[in-house]
Amino acid sequence: MRTLILFALVGLGAQLVDGSLGMAYGVTSTTLLLAVGASPAAASATVHLAEIGTTLVSGASHWKFGNVDWRVVAKIGIPGGVGAFAGATFLSSLDTSVAAPLMSGILLVLGLYVLIRFTFRGLNKQNLGKPMRKRFLGPLGLVAGFVDATGGGGWGPVGTPAILASGRMEPRKVIGSIDTSEFIVALAASLGFLFALGSQGINATWVAGLLIGGVIAAPIAAWLVRHVPPRLLGSAVGGIIVFTNTRSLFNAFEVADAVRWPVYAVIVVGWIAAVVHSWRVYRADTESESVEAAAKLEQERRDALVRQLSDSGSVGAGRPQDPRD
């Protein structure tokens, strides 16, 4: 029972982060499983089995709050499923020692771009609303699904920053669409693992714990992303991408603690400063919009009053004059 509660708490925390930032459920959960001695394949299989339930509930919750673009879900989810099945099937024979640092470097650049752009420029509305192209989403889904299955997580860290960087979707819809399409990826990866491994190394208690915690957190996270300002959300997502992938690169190249901890400190301080700056700019913009809205409402009220007086004057001018006047 203690193990079930522990994994439920992990699933709860992981899904709160994943559902509100579009990433980190797999990374968080897989890290714990590896720490308790699970093999990489078994850890990834366990997480993806739990994600079948959590992503289903998360997707339904995001859909309820209007955070899902179903065209994007279809265009990225189906290739993602293909990539995930392939990655799961061949995980035991794949060498990711070169691919992992390369992918982390790409993600680090994307994370820096997202962090800087949302912190200092906010949401790019120039391309907002333009359709996401299939020739972009297809390969992205294939790569993200493959990385997700082979690394125990990666669908969000690969897909979320890439779509955010396009500036064609609001952050909440990017996160909602990524989380919803992850159901296809989790299902395909689970089938691949079951095909290759059977039930070897998969602990039903771990799966149940992660699933219970994730299901509880999914609606809360979907509501949260609906109410978090896009600018603030972009800065938060960018920061977590930078920190996570810097850590991955340091681990891959075995960077000494004397170097990594000062760098971590700089990243965290810069991340906090970016979020604070985004919050202040958001508050200032909100106050400005409130003033403009009040002024517009007052002007509309005055215009309506002028029209009313004008209409009354016209009626009085057209009335026949009383002989007694």
C-alpha positions as CSV (number, residue, x, y, z in Angstrom):
1,M,0.0,0.0,0.0
2,R,2.9,2.4,0.8
3,T,4.4,1.7,-2.6
4,L,1.0,2.4,-4.3
5,I,0.6,5.7,-2.4
6,L,4.2,6.8,-3.2
7,F,3.7,6.1,-6.9
8,A,0.3,7.8,-6.9
9,L,1.9,10.9,-5.5
10,V,4.6,10.8,-8.1
11,G,2.0,10.4,-10.8
12,L,0.0,13.3,-9.3
13,G,3.0,15.6,-9.4
14,A,4.2,14.5,-12.8
15,Q,0.7,14.9,-14.4
16,L,0.3,18.4,-12.9
17,V,3.5,19.5,-14.5
18,D,2.8,17.6,-17.8
19,G,-0.8,18.8,-18.1
20,S,0.0,22.4,-17.4
21,L,3.4,22.7,-19.3
22,G,3.0,20.0,-21.9
23,M,5.9,17.9,-20.8
24,A,7.8,16.0,-18.1
25,Y,5.4,13.2,-17.0
26,G,7.5,10.5,-18.7
27,V,10.8,12.1,-17.6
28,T,9.8,12.4,-14.0
29,S,8.2,9.0,-13.7
30,T,10.9,7.1,-15.6
31,T,13.6,8.7,-13.4
32,L,11.9,7.3,-10.3
33,L,11.6,3.8,-11.8
34,L,15.2,3.7,-12.9
35,A,16.2,4.9,-9.4
36,V,14.4,1.9,-7.8
37,G,16.1,-0.5,-10.1
38,A,13.9,-1.0,-13.1
39,S,15.5,-1.7,-16.5
40,P,15.2,1.1,-19.1
41,A,12.8,-1.0,-21.2
42,A,10.7,-2.0,-18.2
43,A,10.6,1.6,-16.9
44,S,9.5,3.0,-20.2
45,A,6.9,0.2,-20.6
46,T,5.5,0.9,-17.2
47,V,5.2,4.6,-17.8
48,H,3.6,4.2,-21.1
49,L,1.0,1.8,-19.8
50,A,0.1,4.3,-17.1
51,E,0.0,7.0,-19.7
52,I,-2.8,5.3,-21.7
53,G,-5.1,6.2,-18.8
54,T,-3.6,9.5,-17.8
55,T,-3.5,10.9,-21.4
56,L,-7.0,9.8,-22.1
57,V,-8.3,11.7,-19.0
58,S,-6.0,14.6,-19.7
59,G,-7.1,14.9,-23.3
60,A,-10.8,14.8,-22.4
61,S,-10.1,17.5,-19.8
62,H,-8.2,19.7,-22.2
63,W,-11.0,19.2,-24.8
64,K,-13.6,20.3,-22.2
65,F,-11.7,23.5,-21.5
66,G,-11.2,24.3,-25.2
67,N,-7.4,23.6,-25.3
68,V,-7.3,21.1,-28.2
69,D,-6.9,21.5,-31.9
70,W,-8.0,18.2,-33.3
71,R,-6.3,18.8,-36.7
72,V,-3.0,19.1,-35.0
73,V,-3.7,16.0,-32.9
74,A,-4.3,13.9,-36.0
75,K,-1.4,15.3,-38.0
76,I,1.2,14.8,-35.2
77,G,-0.4,11.9,-33.2
78,I,-0.5,9.2,-36.0
79,P,3.2,9.6,-37.0
80,G,4.0,9.8,-33.3
81,G,2.4,6.4,-32.8
82,V,4.4,4.9,-35.6
83,G,7.6,6.3,-34.1
84,A,6.7,5.2,-30.6
85,F,6.0,1.6,-31.8
86,A,9.3,1.4,-33.6
87,G,11.2,2.9,-30.7
88,A,9.6,0.5,-28.2
89,T,10.1,-2.6,-30.4
90,F,13.8,-1.9,-30.9
91,L,14.7,-0.3,-27.6
92,S,16.9,-3.1,-26.4
93,S,19.1,-3.0,-29.4
94,L,19.3,0.8,-30.0
95,D,22.3,2.9,-29.2
96,T,21.2,6.3,-28.1
97,S,24.5,7.4,-26.6
98,V,25.0,9.8,-29.6
99,A,21.4,10.6,-30.4
100,A,20.5,11.7,-26.8
101,P,23.1,14.5,-26.5
102,L,22.4,15.7,-30.0
103,M,18.6,15.9,-29.3
104,S,19.3,17.6,-25.9
105,G,21.4,20.2,-27.7
106,I,18.6,20.9,-30.2
107,L,16.0,21.1,-27.4
108,L,18.3,23.4,-25.4
109,V,18.4,25.8,-28.4
110,L,14.6,25.6,-28.8
111,G,14.1,26.2,-25.1
112,L,16.3,29.3,-25.1
113,Y,14.4,30.6,-28.1
114,V,11.0,30.0,-26.4
115,L,12.2,31.5,-23.1
116,I,13.6,34.6,-24.6
117,R,10.8,35.2,-27.1
118,F,8.0,34.8,-24.6
119,T,9.8,36.7,-21.9
120,F,10.6,39.8,-24.0
121,R,8.2,39.6,-26.8
122,G,5.2,37.7,-25.5
123,L,3.0,35.7,-27.9
124,N,3.8,36.2,-31.5
125,K,0.3,36.9,-32.9
126,Q,1.5,37.5,-36.5
127,N,1.2,33.8,-37.4
128,L,-1.4,33.0,-34.7
129,G,-4.3,31.1,-36.1
130,K,-2.5,29.9,-39.3
131,P,-2.8,26.2,-39.9
132,M,0.0,23.9,-38.8
133,R,1.4,22.2,-41.9
134,K,1.4,18.4,-42.2
135,R,4.9,18.3,-43.6
136,F,6.1,19.9,-40.3
137,L,4.0,18.0,-37.9
138,G,4.5,14.6,-39.5
139,P,8.3,14.3,-39.1
140,L,8.1,16.1,-35.8
141,G,5.7,13.4,-34.5
142,L,7.8,10.6,-35.9
143,V,10.9,11.8,-34.1
144,A,9.1,12.8,-30.9
145,G,7.4,9.4,-30.7
146,F,10.6,7.5,-31.3
147,V,12.5,9.5,-28.6
148,D,9.6,9.2,-26.2
149,A,9.6,5.4,-26.4
150,T,13.4,4.9,-26.3
151,G,14.0,7.5,-23.6
152,G,10.9,6.8,-21.4
153,G,9.8,10.4,-22.1
154,G,10.3,13.0,-24.7
155,W,7.0,13.5,-26.5
156,G,6.4,16.8,-24.7
157,P,10.0,18.1,-24.6
158,V,10.3,17.5,-28.4
159,G,6.8,18.4,-29.6
160,T,5.9,21.3,-27.3
161,P,8.9,23.7,-27.9
162,A,8.9,23.0,-31.7
163,I,5.2,24.0,-32.0
164,L,5.5,26.9,-29.6
165,A,8.4,28.2,-31.7
166,S,6.2,28.4,-34.8
167,G,4.0,31.0,-33.2
168,R,0.9,29.6,-34.9
169,M,-0.9,28.4,-31.8
170,E,-1.6,29.7,-28.3
171,P,0.5,28.0,-25.6
172,R,-2.5,26.5,-23.9
173,K,-3.6,24.9,-27.2
174,V,-0.1,23.6,-27.9
175,I,-0.1,21.9,-24.5
176,G,-3.6,20.6,-24.8
177,S,-3.0,19.2,-28.3
178,I,0.3,17.6,-27.3
179,D,-1.2,16.0,-24.2
180,T,-4.2,14.7,-26.2
181,S,-2.1,13.2,-29.0
182,E,0.1,11.5,-26.5
183,F,-2.7,9.0,-25.9
184,I,-1.9,7.6,-29.4
185,V,1.8,7.6,-28.6
186,A,1.3,5.9,-25.3
187,L,-0.9,3.2,-26.8
188,A,1.4,2.5,-29.7
189,A,4.5,2.4,-27.4
190,S,2.7,0.0,-25.0
191,L,1.8,-2.3,-27.8
192,G,5.4,-2.3,-29.0
193,F,6.7,-3.1,-25.5
194,L,4.2,-5.9,-25.0
195,F,5.1,-7.3,-28.4
196,A,8.9,-7.2,-27.6
197,L,8.9,-7.9,-23.8
198,G,5.6,-9.4,-22.8
199,S,5.0,-8.5,-19.2
200,Q,8.7,-8.9,-18.2
201,G,9.8,-6.4,-15.6
202,I,6.4,-4.6,-15.5
203,N,5.1,-4.1,-12.0
204,A,1.3,-3.8,-11.9
205,T,1.4,-1.8,-8.6
206,W,3.7,0.8,-10.1
207,V,1.4,1.1,-13.1
208,A,-1.6,1.5,-10.9
209,G,0.0,4.1,-8.7
210,L,1.2,6.3,-11.6
211,L,-2.2,5.9,-13.2
212,I,-4.3,6.9,-10.1
213,G,-2.2,10.0,-9.4
214,G,-2.2,11.0,-13.0
215,V,-6.0,10.6,-13.4
216,I,-6.6,12.8,-10.3
217,A,-4.2,15.5,-11.5
218,A,-5.3,15.7,-15.2
219,P,-8.5,17.8,-14.8
220,I,-6.7,20.2,-12.4
221,A,-3.8,20.7,-14.9
222,A,-6.2,21.3,-17.8
223,W,-8.0,24.0,-15.8
224,L,-4.7,25.5,-14.7
225,V,-3.4,25.9,-18.3
226,R,-6.6,27.5,-19.3
227,H,-6.1,30.3,-16.7
228,V,-2.4,30.8,-16.8
229,P,-1.4,33.8,-19.0
230,P,0.2,32.7,-22.3
231,R,3.3,35.0,-21.8
232,L,3.9,33.5,-18.3
233,L,3.3,30.0,-19.5
234,G,5.8,30.4,-22.3
235,S,8.5,31.6,-20.0
236,A,7.8,28.7,-17.6
237,V,7.9,26.2,-20.4
238,G,11.1,27.7,-21.9
239,G,12.8,27.6,-18.5
240,I,12.0,24.0,-17.8
241,I,13.2,23.0,-21.3
242,V,16.5,24.8,-20.8
243,F,17.1,23.3,-17.3
244,T,16.1,19.8,-18.2
245,N,18.3,19.6,-21.3
246,T,21.3,21.3,-19.8
247,R,21.1,18.6,-17.1
248,S,20.9,15.9,-19.8
249,L,23.9,17.3,-21.6
250,F,26.0,17.5,-18.4
251,N,25.1,13.9,-17.5
252,A,26.0,12.7,-21.0
253,F,29.4,14.4,-21.0
254,E,30.0,13.7,-17.3
255,V,30.6,17.4,-16.4
256,A,32.1,17.9,-13.0
257,D,29.9,19.2,-10.1
258,A,32.2,22.2,-9.7
259,V,30.9,23.4,-13.2
260,R,27.4,22.0,-13.3
261,W,26.1,23.5,-10.0
262,P,27.0,27.1,-10.7
263,V,25.5,26.7,-14.2
264,Y,22.3,25.3,-12.6
265,A,22.2,28.2,-10.2
266,V,22.5,30.8,-13.1
267,I,19.7,29.0,-15.0
268,V,17.4,28.9,-12.1
269,V,18.0,32.6,-11.2
270,G,17.5,33.6,-14.8
271,W,14.4,31.4,-15.1
272,I,12.8,33.0,-12.0
273,A,13.7,36.5,-13.2
274,A,12.1,35.7,-16.6
275,V,8.9,34.5,-15.0
276,V,8.7,37.5,-12.7
277,H,9.3,39.8,-15.7
278,S,6.6,38.1,-17.7
279,W,4.2,38.4,-14.8
280,R,4.9,42.1,-14.4
281,V,4.5,42.8,-18.1
282,Y,1.3,40.8,-18.1
283,R,-0.1,42.8,-15.2
284,A,0.8,46.1,-16.9
285,D,-0.8,45.0,-20.2
286,T,-3.9,43.8,-18.3
287,E,-4.3,47.1,-16.5
288,S,-3.7,49.0,-19.8
289,E,-6.3,46.9,-21.6
290,S,-8.8,47.5,-18.7
291,V,-8.2,51.3,-19.0
292,E,-8.7,51.1,-22.8
293,A,-11.8,49.0,-22.4
294,A,-13.3,51.4,-19.9
295,A,-12.5,54.3,-22.2
296,K,-14.1,52.5,-25.1
297,L,-17.2,51.7,-23.1
298,E,-17.5,55.3,-22.0
299,Q,-17.1,56.5,-25.6
300,E,-19.8,54.1,-26.7
301,R,-22.1,55.4,-24.0
302,R,-21.6,59.0,-25.1
303,D,-22.2,58.1,-28.7
304,A,-25.4,56.4,-27.8
305,L,-26.5,59.4,-25.8
306,V,-25.7,61.7,-28.7
307,R,-27.7,59.6,-31.1
308,Q,-30.6,59.5,-28.6
309,L,-30.6,63.3,-28.3
310,S,-30.3,63.7,-32.1
311,D,-33.3,61.3,-32.7
312,S,-35.3,63.3,-30.1
313,G,-34.5,66.6,-31.8
314,S,-35.5,65.2,-35.2
315,V,-38.8,64.0,-33.9
316,G,-39.5,67.4,-32.3
317,A,-38.5,69.3,-35.5
318,G,-40.9,67.2,-37.7
319,R,-43.9,67.7,-35.3
320,P,-46.7,70.1,-36.5
321,Q,-46.6,73.4,-34.7
322,D,-49.5,73.9,-32.1
323,P,-51.6,77.0,-32.9
324,R,-51.5,77.9,-29.2
325,D,-47.7,78.2,-29.3
